[in-house]
Amino acid sequence: MGAIQNKLEQPVSDELALVQAAKRGDDSAFEELVRRYDRNVFRIAQHITQNREDAEDVVQEAFLKAYSNLAKFQEQSKFYTWLVRIAVNEALMKLRRKKPERTVSLDEDIKTEDDSLPREIADWSPNPEQQFTQAELREILSKTIQGLPPGFRTVFVLRDVEGLSTEETAAALDLSVPAVKSRLLRARLQLRERLGKYFQRRGNGAANHHEDGNRAGGDGDQ
């Protein structure tokens, strides 16, 4: 009985306190939730839609739907996880309307033999950090993520970019944990392959440029 009592008396999280206040009609509490999460939701929406205006629309729609349906939020998961699920659905609907000929879904059946992969995306040689600035690397990574299929991209962004746990990502996308692991594995593999090819091309281009420069210098000495 004591254990049950202790569980019941666990402190309410700051997020949940804001949600409960908003449910009681405190609009300033909901505004605080918007301030807390709007940038995160925008980043997720932009990764999915690949369009700034669409992402801004998704953020507005997601918060409007969250506010309208706040009474239905049963507080079994984090509010942020619930909000992300709404935002992802809105973003995918935008993609479907823009690409009706191509179904955009997270439900494709993906089978892999191995559900583990080192968190490092790739082992490049030479180290890309020695060749590119951090800003360049962020831009390269962002463009490469955009090239992933929507189902893989969404899982990768939530799990590896936004830092949601596997369970939170599964809840946000209404997927099973094994499905999230499978998609994340495939996303990381594709990303590693694409980035590896990119750096290889850049490395070959730099080497050829260097050789051309040496030849030009040699010709001038003769």
Secondary structure, DSSP 8 states (H G I E B T S, - for coil): -HHHHHHHT----HHHHHHHHHHTT-HHHHHHHHHHHHHHHHHHHHHHH--HHHHHHHHHHHHHHHHHTGGG--SSS-HHHHHHHHHHHHHHHHHHHH-TTS---S------S-----SS----SS-HHHHS-HHHHHHHHHHHHHTS-HHHHHHHIIIIIS---HHHHHHHHT--HHHHHHHHHHHHHHHHHHHHHHHHHHHHHHHHHHHHHHHHHHHHH-
